[in-house]
Amino acid sequence: MPGGGHGPSTFDKMKMGGMMGGSVGLIIGFIFGFTNIVRFGPGPNGMLRTLGQYMVGSAATFGFFMSIGTAIRTDSSPIITAAFARTHGRPIILPRQHQFPTARDEKN
Protein backbone atom coordinates (compact mmCIF):
# COMPACT_ATOMS: atom_id res chain seq x y z
CA MET A 1 0.00 0.00 0.00
CA PRO A 2 1.31 3.47 -0.73
CA GLY A 3 2.26 5.43 2.33
CA GLY A 4 2.83 2.41 4.55
CA GLY A 5 0.59 -0.23 6.03
CA HIS A 6 -2.81 0.73 7.30
CA GLY A 7 -4.99 -1.12 9.73
CA PRO A 8 -8.69 -1.76 9.37
CA SER A 9 -11.03 1.22 9.40
CA THR A 10 -13.38 1.95 12.28
CA PHE A 11 -16.30 0.61 10.23
CA ASP A 12 -14.39 -2.63 9.61
CA LYS A 13 -13.75 -2.93 13.34
CA MET A 14 -17.45 -2.32 14.04
CA LYS A 15 -18.39 -5.10 11.63
CA MET A 16 -15.89 -7.44 13.26
CA GLY A 17 -17.21 -6.58 16.74
CA GLY A 18 -20.77 -7.13 15.55
CA MET A 19 -19.91 -10.52 14.10
CA MET A 20 -18.10 -11.59 17.26
CA GLY A 21 -20.96 -10.39 19.45
CA GLY A 22 -23.49 -12.05 17.17
CA SER A 23 -21.74 -15.41 17.32
CA VAL A 24 -21.45 -15.23 21.10
CA GLY A 25 -25.10 -14.17 21.27
CA LEU A 26 -26.17 -17.16 19.17
CA ILE A 27 -24.42 -19.55 21.52
CA ILE A 28 -25.77 -17.87 24.66
CA GLY A 29 -29.26 -17.73 23.13
CA PHE A 30 -29.08 -21.43 22.34
CA ILE A 31 -28.03 -22.29 25.89
CA PHE A 32 -30.68 -20.11 27.59
CA GLY A 33 -33.38 -20.98 25.08
CA PHE A 34 -32.79 -24.71 25.36
CA THR A 35 -32.72 -24.47 29.15
CA ASN A 36 -36.02 -22.58 29.24
CA ILE A 37 -37.65 -24.98 26.78
CA VAL A 38 -36.61 -27.93 28.95
CA ARG A 39 -37.82 -26.23 32.14
CA PHE A 40 -41.07 -24.60 30.97
CA GLY A 41 -41.93 -26.28 27.66
CA PRO A 42 -41.89 -24.85 24.16
CA GLY A 43 -45.12 -22.87 24.48
CA PRO A 44 -47.62 -22.18 21.70
CA ASN A 45 -44.95 -21.38 19.06
CA GLY A 46 -43.27 -24.76 19.12
CA MET A 47 -39.75 -25.72 20.04
CA LEU A 48 -37.79 -24.49 17.00
CA ARG A 49 -39.50 -21.14 16.76
CA THR A 50 -39.08 -20.48 20.48
CA LEU A 51 -35.41 -21.49 20.37
CA GLY A 52 -34.87 -19.33 17.27
CA GLN A 53 -36.41 -16.32 18.97
CA TYR A 54 -34.05 -16.70 21.92
CA MET A 55 -31.04 -17.10 19.64
CA VAL A 56 -31.85 -14.21 17.29
CA GLY A 57 -32.74 -11.83 20.11
CA SER A 58 -29.58 -12.63 22.03
CA ALA A 59 -27.39 -12.41 18.91
CA ALA A 60 -28.85 -9.04 17.93
CA THR A 61 -28.35 -7.62 21.42
CA PHE A 62 -24.81 -8.92 21.86
CA GLY A 63 -23.81 -7.91 18.33
CA PHE A 64 -25.19 -4.39 18.69
CA PHE A 65 -23.44 -3.65 21.96
CA MET A 66 -20.20 -5.32 20.90
CA SER A 67 -20.02 -3.29 17.68
CA ILE A 68 -20.62 -0.03 19.55
CA GLY A 69 -18.09 -0.97 22.22
CA THR A 70 -15.51 -1.80 19.56
CA ALA A 71 -16.07 1.52 17.81
CA ILE A 72 -15.75 3.47 21.05
CA ARG A 73 -12.60 1.60 22.01
CA THR A 74 -10.85 2.17 18.67
CA ASP A 75 -11.84 5.82 18.29
CA SER A 76 -9.17 7.99 19.90
CA SER A 77 -7.83 11.49 19.47
CA PRO A 78 -4.59 12.09 17.56
CA ILE A 79 -3.02 13.68 20.65
CA ILE A 80 -3.51 10.52 22.70
CA THR A 81 -2.28 8.34 19.83
CA ALA A 82 0.90 10.44 19.48
CA ALA A 83 1.52 10.36 23.25
CA PHE A 84 1.12 6.57 23.25
CA ALA A 85 3.58 6.26 20.34
CA ARG A 86 6.13 8.44 22.17
CA THR A 87 5.96 6.35 25.33
CA HIS A 88 6.41 3.10 23.45
CA GLY A 89 9.34 4.23 21.32
CA ARG A 90 12.91 3.12 21.59
CA PRO A 91 14.61 4.04 24.85
CA ILE A 92 17.04 6.92 24.87
CA ILE A 93 20.40 5.92 26.29
CA LEU A 94 22.38 8.85 27.61
CA PRO A 95 26.08 8.81 28.42
CA ARG A 96 26.97 8.45 32.08
CA GLN A 97 27.69 11.96 33.30
CA HIS A 98 26.98 11.69 36.97
CA GLN A 99 28.33 9.23 39.48
CA PHE A 100 25.82 8.50 42.18
CA PRO A 101 27.20 8.78 45.72
CA THR A 102 27.76 5.55 47.56
CA ALA A 103 27.36 4.90 51.27
CA ARG A 104 31.12 5.30 51.76
CA ASP A 105 31.09 8.75 50.10
CA GLU A 106 28.24 9.93 52.33
CA LYS A 107 30.19 9.09 55.55
CA ASN A 108 33.09 11.31 54.54
DAQUIVEN-V852536 format. One line per field, one symbol per residue. phi: phi as a letter, one per 30 degrees, with the letter a starting at -180 (. if undefined). A space follows every 50 residues. Layout:
phi=???
This chain:
phi=.dijdbdddddddddddddddddddddddddddddddddcjdiddjdddd dddddddddddddddddddddddddbdddddddddddcdddcccddcbcd dcdddddd
